[in-house]
C-alpha cells in the first residue's frame, strides 16, 4: 500500500482511533495506553488492528511510522490543548459573569455533612460495632445467619407436613 493510500485511511479514522494511534506513536505499549485511556488492553489492540486491516495488515511498527509521518505532514496536534484568545477589559468580564451575583446551591450543604454510619446500630450490644469485628467474627456472623435461615426453613417444612397430615 502506498503512503498516499495510508494517509487517506488516516484521514477517515475516528477520534478514538486517532487518540490510540497518537499514544502508540509515542512508543507506549497497549497496556500503558489502556491505563491512560481507562480501557482494556484488548480494546486498544482491536483499535490498532482495525487500522492495520484497512491498510492491508501491515506490521504495527510500519503503521506507527506512517502515522507519525501523517501527523508531521498534516500538523495535527492531537495531545496539545487548544489555547483560546483571552479577552481583556471590562466588557469581557461582564460577558463571562451573570448579572445576578448571588448564587445559591440547595444541595451544597448536604454534601458537606458527614454521615455517622454507626449511629443507627440498635441491634448490636452497646460498644460493639461491625468495624470492631475481625474477619473471623464477620464470617461467624454470616455463618450464624445462614444456620438460622436453615433452621427456620426446616421448621417451616415440618410445620407444613404436620398440617398436611391432619387433613
N, C-alpha and C positions, 0 to 999 in steps of 0.2 A: 504494500500500500504506500502511496506517495505521501509526502509531507503535506501537500495541499489537501488531500483527502482526509488526512488525520486532523488537520486544522478545521475542516468543515464539520467533522464529527464533534470536535471540541466546542464549536460554536453552538451546537444543538444540545449540549448537555444540560441537565437540571442543576439548580443551585446546590443541591446536596452532593451531586457528583463532583461539581467544581470544588466544593469545600473539602471533600475527601481527597481528591487528587492534589489539591494545593498542599494539604498537610503531608500527603505521601511524598510529594516532590521535595519536601524539606527533610527527607530521609527518616521519617518516622515510620515505625512498624505499625501493622494493623492493630495490634494491642494498644499501642500508645495513642493512635488515632481514636480508637474506640473509647478509651478513658477520657480523652479530650472532649469528644462529642457526646459522651454518655450513652454509647451504643454497644452492642455486642461485636466482637471482632469478626464474627461470621458476616454481619451486616456490612462491615467495611470491605471485606473480601468480595462480597457479592457486588457491591457498587463498582469496585475496580474491575471485576471480571466481566460485568456487563459492558463496560467501555472497551475492555480488551477484545471481547467478542465482536463488537461493532467495528473494530479495527483489524479483524482477521486473526484473532487470537495471538497477538504479538506478545512478547515477553513483558513482564511488569516493568523491568528496568528500561526497556525501549519505550514503553508507554509514558513513563515518567520523564524520560529525556525529551520526548516530543512535546509533552505537556509543558515542560519548563521553557522550551523554545517558543511555544504558542503564547505563554504568559509574557515572555520578553518582547515578542513582536507586537502583541495586542496591548501591552502595557496595562494589564488588568491587575490591579492591586486588590487581591481577594481579602487579605487579612488586615489591610490598612483601614483605620476608621475614617469616616467622612468628616471633614472639618468644615463646619458651616461658618460663613462670614458673621462676625459679631457686630450687631448693630449698636451704635453708640448714640448717646443723647437721651433726653427725657422722653421723646416720642417712642423710642424702643422700649424703655422701661414701662411705660404705661400700656403698651401693646401686650406685654407679657403678663402683667398683673391684672386681676379682676378689679372692677370698680368698687365692690364692697370688700373691704379688707378683713371683715370678721368672718372667719370660717370656723364652724364647729363640727366635730365628728362625734356622732352619738355613741358609736361603739368604741371609741378610743379608751374610755375608762374601763370597759370590760376586759380589754386585752392587758391592761396594767395590773389587774387583780390576780393574785396567785391563789389557786385552788388548794385548799388544805385537804388532801385526799384521805388523811387519817381521821378526820373529824366525825365521819358517819359510820364508824365501825362499832355498832351497838352490840352485835352478837358475840364479839370476842371479849375475853376477860380484860378488865382494866389493865392497862400497861402492856398488853400483848398486841403487836401489830404484825401484818404479813411480812414486812421488811425485816422483822426480828427473827423470823424462821429461816433456817438454813435450807439447803437443797433437800436434805433428808426429811426435815419437818414438812416441807411443802409436798414432797412425794407421799409421806404418810397421810397427810390431809386428803390428797387426791385418792389414795387407796381406800381410806376410810369412807369417803363419799361414794366410791364405786361399790364397796361392800354394802353400805346402807341401801343403795338403789337395788342391789341384787336381793337383799332381804325383803324389801318392800314388794318387789316383783314376785318372789316366791310366795309370800303371804297372800298376795292378790290372787295368784293361781290357785292356792289351797282354798281360799275363801270361795272362789268361783266354782271349784269342783265340789265343795261341800254344799253349795246352793243347788248345783245340778243333781246331786244325789238325793236331795229332799223331794225333787219332783219326779 
